[in-house]
Each structure stands twice: as C-alpha cells, then as structure tokens.
C-alpha cells in the first residue's frame, strides 16, 4: 500500500523490549526531546516570525506545544475484569498508514465495547502497533492495563471483545481482504472524540499549516524546494508553518495534526495523520505521473484512489480514502515527471530505457524536486481552500 514503512508518521516511538510478566516498556525520550530542542532553537519569538530568517523551515515555537512522551507501561494478566483483544493481523502493520487506517480505526469498535464494560479493562496488543496509540487515547475515565500479546499468560485469558476471532488463523491474503471490508466511519468519530478529550483537552486550534517533511532515504524534498514550500505557505496563508518529520511522538503527532488548519505533503504515510483532525481543515497532496514518455497523462498514486494487491478473485481491493474524513477538504497537485527524473538523474531520458515498473521506480526516487513556482501554486491552492 503506502510502502513508506518507518519514514513518516509515528514509527519513531522506539519502544524498548519488555521482558518478564510485569514490566515497563518506556518510550525512548532522547530523540523526541532533541526534536523539541531543535524547534526551541528555531524560534525564540512569539509573534510567528521566523527567528532564522525567511528560509526557516518552521516559524512556530513548537517546543511549547510538545510534551514529553508518556511511557508505555506494560502489565501482566492479573486482575482483568474485561479483556479486549487489540491484536492487529493486517499484513503490513509496519507501515504507519496501515497501522492507522487498517488497524487502529477498525479496532476502535473494540475500544468502545471496553468503555461500556466495568471493572479493570485489559487491552491485549503489540507494543509497536496499537498499544502506543491506546496509551494516550484511553484517558483516565476508566481503569485499564496494556498487555503485550506475546506474554505467556495471554493464552489463559478469556477474551470478551475482539474484532474478528477468525483473523488469528487467516491466511495473509484473506486477512488483507477482511480488514479492508470492516466499517470505519463510526470508529473515526469515536477516535476523534478521544483525540479531543485526551489529546487536545479542549484546547483551541492553533490554526497552523503542517508541512510534511521527509527525512528517509527516498522521496524527500530537495532542500531549496522544502524551504520554498515553507516560505510560500507562510507568505500566502499568513499562518505559522510547522515542519513535521515524524519523530515527534504519538501524542504530539496527534496534537500537531488535530490543531492544524492545513497541511501540505508528498504522497505518503504521514498524510494518514489527517484522520486525527475533526475541526475542519484543508490538505494538498503532491504527486506525479508515471508514464515513461513523460506525457503526464497517467497519475502515479493518490491517497484517495488506492488499491491493494490482487486478491484471490483477480480484483484489486480499495483502501479507505483519506477524504472519507468529513472534516477535510482534499486537494491534489502534480509535479511534472520529467522534473523529478532529471533531478535524480540528469542523464535520464523519457523513453523505454526507464524501468518497466514505473510505479516502484517512482517510489524509490531519492529526491522530490520542487521549484519556487510549484511552491507558490501549492500555497495558492491551500489558501483558496482556507478562505472558502
């Protein structure tokens, strides 16, 4: 699906391994606190003007909006009055998009069943998949424990709520199809309510624009292009610009996106964070074309027209489009394919010398070249939406 494992979103939570029947798997705070310090140094001003000049990638003092990560405490199986199985069996759980869209959202129906129960609720799951989300979304209104699904004692527990017990023994291709058919609209509403209650805690929206930067080995904006995007967004919208890189931690990521009025980013898993916003906002997704002749007629990928691999019937299964969130206006901007090819290989030709699998080839591009004109057009597109 998004094929962006570990590059964007919440993959950097970096939980330590938990050993023993009762222990703590604490979030590695070092990287997140360093990130807070970086943003603190970017701006010491409070009026929204960038301290590092017009080329600063972020002009909001983000450190004041970030909080130290909440340690993930894992428990044993004792004292459980209600057991909720949150183990996700979707094939591509390492990818942030799928952890959110194909794991967190469908399984939120199990969370709601647990809320209606009484006594100590015990949630079983993987410490790198859904437990980090539950750690910040369950709040303090009910007693609960988080239990690693690999603990030996889990086999002895009687499960009271589960998404579908048949998924445990389903083949990979079968679980793929089943997960794509689970309803998620009501679950989205409940998830967004919990974000409002326990993440935003009634705070007003900051109204900033989030620029989804990429820091991985592939598909990152060129330095000048990323600066041009930030500068144009700031100039056109007159709003603060936050450059999101994915190492802000689970709760801070939700807070950043839930508090935004707009977002701009290259097609990728980080855009899945748009589901945390229920206050109304605009998103501009950037993509390109995949024709070998650079005629720019065949669109490469879009978050709202995404399909899975072929299933047993020979038909592709559609993923839930991100614009199913009723609070988002989704727009698309396409970069010329020739521009991207030449930025990565000045000797490249738009002909049959290009790889047969252009979809995979574009996924592995190292640099996304953005011109100043591209940046201005994207900013104008976003501003038009913000004003409407």
ZIZI-V368716 format. One record per residue. N is the residue number from 0. RES is the residue in one letter. SS is DSSP state (@ for helix, = for strand, . for the rest). NEAR is the number of other ideal C-beta (glycine too) atoms within 12 Angstrom. Layout:
n: [N N]
res: [RES RES]
ss: [SS SS]
near: [NEAR NEAR]
//
This chain:
n: [0 1 2 3 4 5 6 7 8 9 10 11 12 13 14 15 16 17 18 19 20 21 22 23 24 25 26 27 28 29 30 31 32 33 34 35 36 37 38 39 40 41 42 43 44 45 46 47 48 49 50 51 52 53 54 55 56 57 58 59 60 61 62 63 64 65 66 67 68 69 70 71 72 73 74 75 76 77 78 79 80 81 82 83 84 85 86 87 88 89 90 91 92 93 94 95 96 97 98 99 100 101 102 103 104 105 106 107 108 109 110 111 112 113 114 115 116 117 118 119 120 121 122 123 124 125 126 127 128 129 130 131 132 133 134 135 136 137 138 139 140 141 142 143 144 145 146 147 148 149 150 151 152 153 154 155 156 157 158 159 160 161 162 163 164 165 166 167 168 169 170 171 172 173 174 175 176 177 178 179 180 181 182 183 184 185 186 187 188 189 190 191 192 193 194 195 196 197 198 199 200 201 202 203 204 205 206 207 208 209 210 211 212 213 214 215 216 217 218 219 220 221 222 223 224 225 226 227 228 229 230 231 232 233 234 235 236 237 238 239 240 241 242 243 244 245 246 247 248 249 250 251 252 253 254 255 256 257 258 259 260 261 262 263 264 265 266 267 268 269 270 271 272 273 274 275 276 277 278 279 280 281 282 283 284 285 286 287 288 289 290 291 292 293 294 295 296 297 298 299 300 301 302 303 304 305 306 307 308 309 310 311 312 313 314 315 316 317 318 319 320 321 322 323 324 325 326 327 328 329 330 331 332 333 334 335 336 337 338 339 340 341 342 343 344 345 346 347 348 349 350 351 352 353 354 355 356 357 358 359 360 361 362 363 364 365 366 367 368 369 370 371 372 373 374 375 376 377 378 379 380 381 382 383 384 385 386 387]
res: [X X X X X X X X X X X X X X X X X X X X X X X X X X X X X X X X X X X X X X X X X X X X X X X X X X X X X X X X X X X X X X X X X X X X X X X X X X X X X X X X X X X X X X X X X X X X X X X X X X X X X X X X X X X X X X X X X X X X X X X X X X X X X X X X X X X X X X X X X X X X X X X X X X X X X X X X X X X X X X X X X X X X X X X X X X X X X X X X X X X X X X X X X X X X X X X X X X X X X X X X X X X X X X X X X X X X X X X X X X X X X X X X X X X X X X X X X X X X X X X X X X X X X X X X X X X X X X X X X X X X X X X X X X X X X X X X X X X X X X X X X X X X X X X X X X X X X X X X X X X X X X X X X X X X X X X X X X X X X X X X X X X X X X X X X X X X X X X X X X X X X X X X X X X X X X X X X X X X X X X X X X X X X X X X X X X X X X X X X X X X X X X X X X X X]
ss: [. . . . . . . . . . @ @ @ . = . . . . . . . = = = . = . @ @ @ @ @ @ @ @ @ @ @ @ @ @ . . . . . . . . . . . . . . . . . . . @ @ @ . . . . . . . = = = . . . . . . . = = = = . . . . . . . . . . @ @ @ @ @ @ @ @ @ @ @ @ @ @ @ @ @ @ @ @ . . . . . = = = = = . . . . . @ @ @ @ @ @ @ . . . . . . = = = = = . . . @ @ @ @ @ . . . . = = . . @ @ @ @ @ . . @ @ @ @ @ @ @ @ @ . . . . @ @ @ @ @ @ @ @ @ @ @ @ @ @ @ @ . . . . . . . = = = = = . . . . . . . = = . @ @ @ @ @ @ @ @ @ @ @ @ @ @ @ . . . = = = = . . . . . @ @ @ @ @ @ @ @ @ . = = = = = = = . . @ @ @ @ @ @ @ @ . . . . = = = = = = = . = . . . . . . . . . = . . . . . . . = = = = . . . . . = = = . . . @ @ @ . . . = = = = = = = . . @ @ @ @ @ @ @ @ . . . . . . . . . . . . . @ @ @ @ @ @ . . . = = . . . @ @ @ @ @ @ @ @ @ @ @ @ @ @ @ @ .]
near: [36 36 28 37 28 28 34 40 45 46 37 34 38 25 32 21 17 27 14 16 18 20 22 22 33 24 35 22 26 18 23 34 22 20 35 26 17 25 36 21 18 30 29 18 18 13 12 24 22 30 22 21 16 17 23 31 38 42 37 40 29 39 26 19 35 33 26 19 33 32 27 40 25 39 32 25 28 17 19 32 21 30 36 41 36 45 35 41 35 39 29 30 31 26 31 41 41 37 44 49 45 44 42 48 42 38 44 41 29 39 37 27 24 40 27 17 23 13 17 23 35 41 49 45 43 34 37 34 39 45 44 43 44 42 38 37 43 38 25 13 14 26 22 34 36 45 44 39 33 23 32 14 24 30 16 16 28 17 28 24 30 30 39 26 16 14 29 21 12 19 16 20 19 23 32 30 29 28 38 32 21 31 18 31 20 18 32 34 23 31 40 34 24 33 40 27 23 29 36 31 19 13 18 12 25 29 26 37 45 49 47 50 37 38 28 32 15 26 40 31 39 29 19 21 35 38 30 32 49 44 32 35 46 37 24 29 37 22 34 39 49 47 44 47 37 40 38 43 42 45 37 41 48 43 35 48 49 45 40 45 36 47 49 55 50 48 44 46 43 49 46 47 46 50 45 46 42 29 27 23 40 36 44 45 40 43 37 39 28 32 24 26 19 25 14 22 15 20 26 35 34 32 44 27 20 35 23 30 20 13 23 15 10 8 13 18 26 20 37 35 27 41 25 26 38 19 28 36 28 33 34 33 33 28 40 28 33 25 28 41 35 21 27 25 19 12 9 21 15 24 14 11 15 26 19 11 13 28 25 16 26 34 31 20 37 21 29 41 35 41 24 21 19 33 36 23 28 44 36 23 32 43 27 19 28 29 16 13]
//
